Amino acid sequence: MKVTAIIPDDLIAEAMELSKSGTVTDTLKIALITYIRSQKLKELGTMVFNEPLEFKYSSQELRDLNRK
């Protein structure tokens, strides 16, 4: 998709430096992928917080199973 956006040069320059990419397009791809991943992790954290994971086995039972 082709997009026109007005983004400050210093912001792009810093993002390019941190991402170590050679083009603005690659920099924006990296930034968007990173942002999407961080938001998904936040959602997952919220889900786990609201409904904690339950484990079927105790740590000793898992050790015993792994030794079989």
C-alpha positions as CSV (number, residue, x, y, z in Angstrom):
1,M,0.0,0.0,0.0
2,K,1.3,3.4,-0.9
3,V,0.9,6.0,1.8
4,T,1.8,9.7,2.1
5,A,2.5,10.9,5.7
6,I,4.1,13.9,7.2
7,I,6.6,12.7,9.8
8,P,9.3,14.8,11.3
9,D,12.7,14.1,9.8
10,D,14.4,13.7,13.2
11,L,11.9,11.1,14.2
12,I,12.5,9.1,11.0
13,A,16.3,9.5,11.4
14,E,16.3,8.2,15.0
15,A,14.0,5.3,14.0
16,M,16.3,4.4,11.1
17,E,19.4,4.5,13.4
18,L,17.8,2.4,16.1
19,S,16.3,-0.2,13.6
20,K,19.6,-0.2,11.6
21,S,17.6,-0.2,8.4
22,G,18.7,1.5,5.2
23,T,15.3,2.8,3.9
24,V,12.4,4.7,5.3
25,T,10.1,1.9,4.1
26,D,12.0,-0.8,6.0
27,T,12.1,1.5,9.1
28,L,8.3,2.0,9.1
29,K,7.7,-1.7,8.6
30,I,9.9,-2.5,11.6
31,A,8.2,0.1,13.7
32,L,4.7,-1.1,12.8
33,I,5.5,-4.7,13.4
34,T,7.1,-3.9,16.7
35,Y,4.1,-1.7,17.8
36,I,1.6,-4.4,16.8
37,R,3.5,-7.1,18.7
38,S,3.7,-4.9,21.8
39,Q,0.0,-4.3,21.7
40,K,-0.8,-8.0,21.3
41,L,1.5,-8.7,24.3
42,K,-0.4,-6.1,26.4
43,E,-3.7,-7.8,25.4
44,L,-2.3,-11.2,26.3
45,G,-1.1,-9.8,29.7
46,T,-4.5,-8.4,30.4
47,M,-6.2,-11.7,29.5
48,V,-3.9,-13.6,31.8
49,F,-4.4,-11.1,34.6
50,N,-8.1,-11.2,34.3
51,E,-8.2,-15.0,34.0
52,P,-5.0,-16.6,35.4
53,L,-3.6,-19.7,33.9
54,E,-4.4,-22.9,35.8
55,F,-1.9,-25.8,35.7
56,K,-3.0,-29.4,35.7
57,Y,0.1,-30.8,37.3
58,S,2.3,-29.8,40.2
59,S,6.0,-29.1,39.6
60,Q,6.9,-32.5,41.1
61,E,4.4,-34.3,38.9
62,L,5.9,-32.6,35.9
63,R,9.4,-33.7,36.9
64,D,8.2,-37.3,37.3
65,L,6.5,-37.2,33.9
66,N,9.6,-35.9,32.3
67,R,11.8,-38.6,33.8
68,K,9.7,-41.4,32.3
